Amino acid sequence: MALERILLAVGPNDKDRIDELAAAVTDIAGPAGASVVIAHVFTDDEYDNVVDRLEFASASEADPDEVADRHTTVRELEDRFSDAGIDYSVRGAVGNHGQQIVDLAEEENANLVVVGGRKRSPTGKAVFGSTAQEVMLNAPCPVTFVRGE
């Protein structure tokens, strides 16, 4: 299987992991010549708040791809990939984080999904759930987990 497309899933908690995520994806995509899809998934409430902050007329008039492209975390990743000469695009989605990431991986024909996260106790995972765990169990391709500090 050739590595042609990597889906990098980012969310509201990934601003502190940009260095780790960008380095991991660059180390994989660069040598493989793969393109990267930067995917930002918003819950309904997160989306409404971001749309308001970015001064769109309304959530119904805003395009999730455009909203994602204007997000600070995505812009920083775009700069990193541009500097590294890596081809990328941006996708946005609204809904359950884990399910939307899996759906985008399928739509984009991703060969690899990269997700970030933090170290959690087994109890913490059971009580609060884990987007990364949901993606690992349901993605149509391999998943790389990048742990932040």
C-alpha positions as CSV (number, residue, x, y, z in Angstrom):
1,M,0.0,0.0,0.0
2,A,1.4,3.4,-1.0
3,L,1.2,6.3,1.3
4,E,-0.4,9.0,-0.7
5,R,-2.8,10.9,1.6
6,I,-2.6,11.6,5.3
7,L,-5.5,12.9,7.3
8,L,-4.3,15.0,10.2
9,A,-7.2,15.5,12.6
10,V,-7.0,18.6,14.9
11,G,-9.4,20.0,17.3
12,P,-9.8,22.7,20.0
13,N,-7.3,21.0,22.4
14,D,-4.5,20.6,19.8
15,K,-3.1,24.2,19.9
16,D,-0.6,23.0,22.5
17,R,0.5,20.0,20.3
18,I,1.2,21.8,17.1
19,D,4.9,21.3,17.2
20,E,4.5,17.5,17.8
21,L,1.8,17.1,15.2
22,A,3.6,19.1,12.5
23,A,6.9,17.2,13.1
24,A,5.3,13.8,13.1
25,V,3.3,14.5,9.9
26,T,6.2,16.2,8.1
27,D,8.5,13.2,9.0
28,I,6.0,10.8,7.4
29,A,4.6,12.8,4.5
30,G,7.9,14.4,3.3
31,P,9.8,11.2,2.5
32,A,6.7,9.5,1.1
33,G,5.6,12.5,-1.0
34,A,2.2,12.2,0.5
35,S,-0.3,15.0,0.6
36,V,-1.9,16.1,3.9
37,V,-5.5,16.9,4.7
38,I,-5.7,19.0,7.8
39,A,-9.1,18.2,9.2
40,H,-10.7,20.3,12.0
41,V,-13.9,18.9,13.5
42,F,-16.2,21.1,15.6
43,T,-19.1,20.1,17.9
44,D,-22.2,22.1,17.1
45,D,-21.6,24.5,20.0
46,E,-17.9,24.9,19.1
47,Y,-18.9,25.7,15.5
48,D,-21.5,28.3,16.5
49,N,-18.9,30.0,18.8
50,V,-16.2,30.0,16.1
51,V,-18.7,31.3,13.4
52,D,-19.7,34.1,15.8
53,R,-16.0,35.0,16.5
54,L,-15.1,35.0,12.8
55,E,-18.1,37.2,12.1
56,F,-19.9,35.1,9.6
57,A,-23.5,36.2,9.1
58,S,-24.8,32.9,10.5
59,A,-23.8,29.3,11.0
60,S,-26.0,28.2,8.1
61,E,-24.2,30.5,5.7
62,A,-20.7,29.4,6.9
63,D,-18.9,26.6,5.1
64,P,-17.1,24.2,7.5
65,D,-14.1,24.0,5.2
66,E,-13.8,27.8,5.2
67,V,-14.3,28.0,9.0
68,A,-11.6,25.4,9.6
69,D,-9.2,27.2,7.2
70,R,-9.6,30.4,9.2
71,H,-8.8,28.6,12.6
72,T,-5.5,29.6,14.2
73,T,-4.3,26.0,14.7
74,V,-5.0,25.1,11.1
75,R,-3.2,28.2,9.9
76,E,-0.1,27.4,11.9
77,L,-0.1,23.9,10.5
78,E,-0.5,25.3,7.0
79,D,2.6,27.5,7.5
80,R,4.6,24.5,8.7
81,F,3.6,22.3,5.8
82,S,4.2,25.1,3.3
83,D,7.7,25.7,4.7
84,A,8.4,21.9,4.4
85,G,7.1,21.8,0.8
86,I,4.3,19.5,1.7
87,D,1.1,19.6,-0.4
88,Y,-2.0,20.1,1.9
89,S,-5.7,20.9,1.9
90,V,-8.1,21.8,4.6
91,R,-11.4,20.1,5.5
92,G,-13.9,21.1,8.2
93,A,-16.7,19.1,9.7
94,V,-19.4,19.5,12.4
95,G,-20.5,16.8,14.7
96,N,-19.1,14.0,16.9
97,H,-15.3,14.4,16.7
98,G,-14.5,10.7,16.4
99,Q,-17.2,9.8,13.8
100,Q,-16.5,12.9,11.7
101,I,-12.8,12.1,11.6
102,V,-13.6,8.5,10.5
103,D,-16.0,9.9,7.9
104,L,-13.4,12.4,6.5
105,A,-10.8,9.6,6.4
106,E,-13.2,7.6,4.2
107,E,-14.2,10.6,2.0
108,E,-10.6,11.6,1.5
109,N,-9.3,8.0,0.8
110,A,-6.7,8.5,3.5
111,N,-4.0,5.9,3.8
112,L,-3.1,7.1,7.4
113,V,-4.9,9.2,10.1
114,V,-2.8,11.1,12.6
115,V,-4.5,12.2,15.8
116,G,-3.1,14.0,18.9
117,G,-4.0,13.4,22.5
118,R,-2.8,13.5,26.0
119,K,-1.9,10.7,28.4
120,R,-5.0,9.5,30.3
121,S,-5.6,7.0,33.0
122,P,-7.8,3.9,32.1
123,T,-10.5,5.4,34.4
124,G,-10.3,8.7,32.6
125,K,-10.9,7.0,29.3
126,A,-13.8,5.0,30.6
127,V,-15.5,8.0,32.2
128,F,-14.8,10.7,29.6
129,G,-14.4,8.6,26.4
130,S,-11.6,9.2,23.9
131,T,-11.8,10.6,20.5
132,A,-8.5,9.1,19.6
133,Q,-9.7,5.7,20.8
134,E,-12.8,5.9,18.7
135,V,-10.8,6.8,15.6
136,M,-8.3,4.0,16.2
137,L,-11.2,1.5,16.5
138,N,-13.2,2.7,13.5
139,A,-10.8,4.3,11.0
140,P,-10.6,2.7,7.5
141,C,-6.8,2.8,7.6
142,P,-3.9,2.8,10.1
143,V,-3.9,5.5,12.8
144,T,-0.9,7.2,14.4
145,F,-1.3,8.7,17.8
146,V,0.9,11.7,18.7
147,R,1.0,12.3,22.4
148,G,1.6,15.9,23.5
149,E,3.5,17.0,26.5
